[in-house]
Amino acid sequence: MSANSQVARNQSRQTFGSVYESTNPLTTIAGQHMVEWFTGKSLNTDRWGYGGSSSGTANSVAMPNSIDGGVELSAGGTGYNYVWLTTGISGTDDNDNRPHAALDYMRFDPDGCSIVCVMKFASALSTTDECGFSFSTEGSGYTNRANQVSLRVASSSANYTLRSHTSGGVTTPSSDVAVDTAFHTFKVDLRPTFSQLTIDGVLAVGADSTYKPTVPLEPNFSCASTNNNTATINVTYIEAYNT
């Protein structure tokens, strides 16, 4: 056994007095922290709300009966369609025609928060108008809204991008990682002077300091399709917290 393997094995045996102590020493006060595994036969609508376009005959936000299905968002039908899923507002109708609903709850600090998300973009890139996840002030099916920092996938870009948007402008720096249909672990960090994107533990877009939101935010998933197509994403894990 290599030295590195032995260290990893020893670390895996480390025990803690509480779940809290696995991430924070008892001498510190942890910020807002949420974890969701998307297990069970139905979405927890006490925590999550969703909506979508009125013409999306293939719109769906559901828990599929499949291995690693998690929660599945699909947007499709005639024309362009969308669905969204957020912790900040109620709603359980994927055809309610709420495109950019203002959130009732915004609990994450734009100067110190992070999202970790395990997800895949299950449909071909050509079907994807705007898909991804974000810290946002709206429940929106699009990752192109103001006061939003997002992991963005769109048919206009072959690679995963980090999109930052305020009333002052927009930046969309691209990673070197090509969009595919496999699961990845994504992390978006917001800090006082920058935001950044990590993919599978590797920094993919670092220190984007332009157009970072300055208002409280909340997690949001977006799935929007190109014309007459269906776009689908699957999410098996999300963790969001204030640092």
QUIFEN-V710317 format. One line per field, one symbol per residue. phi: phi as a letter, one per 40 degrees, with the letter a starting at -180 (. if undefined). psi: psi as a letter, one per 40 degrees, with the letter a starting at -180 (. if undefined). burial: I if it has 24 or more other C-alpha atoms within 12 Angstrom, else O. Layout:
phi = ???
psi = ???
burial = ???
//
This chain:
phi = .cccccccccccccbbcaddccbacccbbccdabbbcfbgcaccccbbbaaacccccbcababccacfcfbbbbbaicgcbabbaaccacibbcbcgccaccccbabbcccaaabbababccbcdccccabibacabbcbcbcbccfabbcbbaccbcbcbbbbabccibbbcccccccabccbbbbbbbbdbababbbfgbcbbbfcbcfcdbbdbacabbabbcdgbbbbbbbbaabbacc
psi = hidddddddddeehiieiddeeehieeihiahhihhefiaeiigeddhiiaiidegdeihhihigihfdbhhhhhiahahiiiihieeiihfhefefgdghhidhhehheegiihhhhiigeiideehdhiaiihieihieiffiifhhihhhieeheihihhhhaedaiighiiehihaeiiihihhhhideiiihhhfehhdhifhehfhieiiiiihhihhiihfihihihhehhhhih.
burial = OOOOOOOOOOOOOOOOOOOOOOOOOOOOOOOOIIOIOIIOOOIIOOOIIIIIIIIIIIIIIIIIOOOOIIIIIIIIIOOIIIIIIIIIIIIIIIIIIIIIIIIOIIIIIIIIIIIIIIIIIIIIIIIIIIIIIIIIIIIIIIIIIIIIIIIIIIIOIOIIIIIIIOOOOIIIIIIOIOIIOOOIIIIIIIIOOIIIIIIOOOOIIIIIIIIIIIIIIIIIIIIIIIOOIIIIIIIIIIIIIIO
//
